[in-house]
Amino acid sequence: MKKRLAKRRMHSGMTTTTAPAQIRPSLGGLLPAAAVLRSVDLTGSAGRLEALLNEGAPDAPFAALVCHPHPKGGGTLHNKVVYHAMKALNDPEWGLGWPVLRFNFRGVGLSQGTHDGEAEVADVRAAIDWLENAYKRPLVVVGFSFGAAMALKACCSQGASGSTGVNVSALALLGLPTQADGRNFQYPFLHDCMTPKLFLSGDHDPFAPAAQLAQVFDSAAEPKRLVLLPRADHFFTGQLEPMQHALACWLKEQRP
């Protein structure tokens, strides 16, 4: 990976200072000269949701959302997979430079409410609403583990009205769980979900065994892609950069 032109001081998995980044051309135009991080308050059905926004290039073709893993496993918006996914979408080194929103689900960090396990779908939709209002451009949603399951339900599962009520241009599912705590997880609505979908997992993920994930993938409507990273576990330990590469490459194909 190319050496960074400016060092960044890291704390708790997030950049705490802004630092100059190289301007280089991309298919979407020039990327920003500095990465700007700011706090955002979202309004969810359970109250205030704590969020961080990494601003992107003014002419970025997409805005993006990244959803964190299970709170009971310590998942927050500072999770390392969430952070590295955000960098793949936002950092000029990866050639995208999109604005990226990360938030804490209800009951996590400074977010109000309590963990539910299903109601977090509404938190994802609140974040999508905020991005739609703030940027007025197509959206990409990325989720990791529990965040992938909630993002998938928010974007593809129909409610009582027969519609999801959200419109996203692409959906990236990192470590989508198919089993945990003796339970198997099914996603029957995938066969009607026409949103472009990336299923990206490690081939040693105990929460998404390759054979089970392949069955979920086979049940999904096109367009779709399945990528299994060799030697990678659920948390992409030692394989975060290959994860970023696979994610960024697929997203570049989704440009309008």
C-alpha positions in Angstrom: 0.0 0.0 0.0 1.3 3.4 -0.9 3.0 5.4 1.9 0.8 8.2 3.4 2.1 11.7 2.8 1.0 12.8 6.3 1.0 11.0 9.6 -2.2 10.8 11.5 -2.4 10.5 15.3 -4.8 7.6 16.2 -7.0 7.2 19.3 -9.6 4.5 19.9 -9.7 3.5 16.2 -10.5 7.0 14.9 -8.5 9.9 13.5 -8.4 12.7 16.1 -6.7 15.3 14.0 -7.2 16.4 10.4 -4.1 16.0 8.2 -3.4 17.0 4.6 -4.0 14.3 2.1 -2.7 14.2 -1.5 -4.9 15.5 -4.2 -5.0 13.0 -7.0 -7.5 12.6 -9.9 -10.3 10.0 -9.8 -13.2 9.2 -12.1 -15.4 11.4 -10.0 -13.0 14.5 -10.0 -10.5 15.8 -7.6 -10.5 14.5 -4.1 -10.5 16.7 -1.1 -7.2 18.3 0.2 -8.1 17.5 3.8 -10.2 14.9 5.6 -12.7 16.5 7.9 -14.3 14.6 10.8 -17.3 16.0 12.6 -19.9 14.9 15.1 -23.5 14.5 14.0 -26.7 13.9 16.0 -29.3 11.6 14.3 -32.9 11.4 15.4 -34.0 7.8 15.7 -37.2 6.2 17.0 -35.5 5.6 20.3 -34.0 9.1 20.5 -30.7 10.6 19.7 -28.1 8.5 17.9 -24.4 9.4 18.2 -22.7 9.6 14.8 -19.5 10.7 13.1 -19.2 12.0 9.6 -16.0 11.8 7.5 -16.6 14.5 4.8 -15.6 13.7 1.3 -15.1 15.4 -2.1 -17.7 18.1 -2.9 -18.4 16.3 -6.2 -18.5 12.7 -4.8 -21.1 10.7 -6.8 -22.2 8.8 -3.7 -22.6 9.3 0.1 -22.1 6.2 2.3 -23.2 4.7 5.6 -21.3 2.1 7.6 -23.1 0.1 10.3 -21.2 -1.5 13.2 -21.3 -5.1 14.6 -23.3 -6.5 17.6 -23.3 -4.2 20.7 -23.2 -7.2 23.0 -19.9 -8.2 21.5 -18.5 -4.7 22.0 -19.5 -3.4 18.6 -19.4 0.4 18.2 -18.8 2.9 15.4 -15.1 2.7 16.3 -14.8 -1.1 15.5 -11.7 -1.8 13.5 -13.6 -3.4 10.5 -16.0 -0.4 10.4 -13.1 2.0 10.6 -11.2 0.3 7.8 -14.3 0.1 5.6 -14.9 3.8 6.2 -11.3 4.5 5.1 -11.8 2.5 1.9 -14.8 4.7 1.0 -13.4 8.0 2.2 -9.6 8.1 2.0 -8.1 9.5 -1.2 -5.6 6.6 -1.3 -8.5 4.2 -2.3 -9.7 6.5 -5.1 -13.3 7.2 -3.9 -13.3 10.1 -1.5 -17.0 9.8 -0.5 -18.6 11.3 2.6 -19.1 8.5 5.1 -21.4 8.4 8.1 -20.9 6.0 11.0 -23.3 5.8 14.0 -23.8 4.0 17.2 -26.9 1.8 17.4 -29.4 2.5 20.2 -28.0 1.9 23.7 -24.4 2.1 22.4 -22.0 4.9 23.4 -24.0 8.2 23.7 -26.9 6.9 21.7 -30.2 6.8 23.5 -32.5 3.8 23.9 -31.7 0.2 24.7 -30.5 -2.7 22.6 -33.3 -4.7 21.0 -31.9 -6.9 18.2 -34.5 -6.1 15.6 -35.5 -2.4 16.2 -32.0 -1.4 15.1 -33.4 -1.6 11.6 -35.1 1.7 12.3 -31.8 3.2 13.4 -30.3 2.3 10.0 -33.2 3.9 8.2 -32.8 7.1 10.4 -29.2 7.3 9.3 -30.2 6.8 5.6 -32.8 9.6 6.0 -30.1 11.9 7.4 -27.7 11.2 4.5 -30.5 11.6 1.9 -31.4 15.0 3.4 -27.8 16.1 3.8 -26.3 15.1 0.5 -29.2 14.7 -2.1 -27.2 12.0 -4.0 -27.2 8.2 -4.4 -26.4 6.3 -1.3 -24.3 3.2 -0.6 -24.8 1.2 2.6 -22.1 -1.0 4.2 -22.7 -3.2 7.2 -20.4 -5.5 9.2 -21.8 -8.6 11.0 -24.9 -7.5 13.0 -24.7 -4.2 11.1 -24.8 -6.1 7.8 -27.9 -8.0 8.9 -29.6 -4.8 10.1 -28.6 -2.9 6.9 -29.9 -5.8 4.7 -33.2 -5.7 6.5 -33.5 -2.0 6.4 -32.8 -1.9 2.6 -34.4 -5.0 1.4 -37.1 -6.3 3.8 -40.6 -5.1 3.1 -42.7 -3.6 5.9 -46.5 -3.6 6.3 -46.8 -1.2 3.4 -45.1 -3.6 1.0 -42.1 -1.3 0.6 -38.8 -0.8 2.4 -39.2 2.9 2.2 -35.5 3.4 1.4 -33.7 3.6 -1.9 -29.9 2.8 -2.0 -27.7 2.2 -5.0 -25.5 -0.5 -3.6 -25.3 -2.7 -0.5 -22.1 -4.2 0.8 -22.4 -7.0 3.5 -19.2 -7.7 5.4 -19.3 -10.9 7.5 -23.0 -11.3 7.1 -23.9 -13.9 9.8 -25.6 -17.1 9.0 -25.2 -18.8 12.4 -24.5 -17.7 16.0 -25.3 -18.9 19.5 -26.9 -22.1 18.1 -29.2 -20.2 15.7 -29.3 -20.1 12.0 -30.2 -16.8 10.3 -32.3 -16.7 7.1 -32.8 -13.8 4.8 -35.8 -14.9 2.6 -36.4 -11.4 1.3 -33.1 -11.5 -0.7 -34.8 -13.2 -3.7 -36.8 -9.9 -4.3 -33.9 -7.5 -3.5 -32.7 -6.0 -6.9 -30.1 -3.7 -5.2 -26.5 -4.5 -6.3 -25.1 -6.6 -3.4 -21.6 -7.5 -2.3 -21.2 -10.5 0.1 -17.7 -10.1 1.4 -16.5 -12.6 4.1 -13.5 -14.6 5.2 -13.3 -18.2 4.2 -12.6 -19.0 7.9 -15.5 -17.1 9.4 -17.2 -19.3 12.0 -20.4 -17.1 11.9 -20.7 -17.4 8.2 -19.3 -20.8 7.0 -18.6 -20.7 3.3 -21.2 -23.3 2.4 -24.0 -21.6 4.3 -23.1 -18.2 3.0 -23.0 -19.6 -0.6 -26.6 -20.8 0.0 -27.7 -17.3 1.1 -25.9 -15.9 -1.9 -27.6 -18.3 -4.3 -31.0 -17.3 -2.9 -30.3 -13.6 -3.6 -31.5 -11.8 -6.7 -29.1 -10.4 -9.2 -27.0 -8.2 -9.4 -24.7 -9.8 -6.7 -21.2 -10.9 -6.0 -19.6 -13.2 -3.5 -16.0 -12.7 -2.4 -14.4 -15.0 0.2 -11.0 -13.8 1.4 -8.5 -16.7 1.9 -7.3 -17.2 5.5 -9.6 -14.4 6.8 -11.8 -14.9 9.9 -14.9 -13.0 10.9 -13.0 -9.9 11.9 -10.6 -10.0 8.9 -7.7 -10.4 11.2 -4.5 -9.8 9.3 -6.7 -9.3 6.2 -8.1 -5.8 6.6 -6.2 -4.4 3.6 -7.5 -7.2 1.2 -11.0 -6.5 2.6 -10.6 -2.8 1.8 -9.3 -3.6 -1.7 -12.2 -5.9 -2.5 -14.7 -3.4 -1.2 -13.2 -0.4 -3.0 -12.9 -2.3 -6.3 -16.5 -3.4 -6.3 -17.8 0.0 -5.3 -15.9 1.6 -8.2 -18.0 -0.6 -10.5 -21.1 0.9 -9.0 -20.4 4.5 -10.2 -23.3 6.2 -12.0 
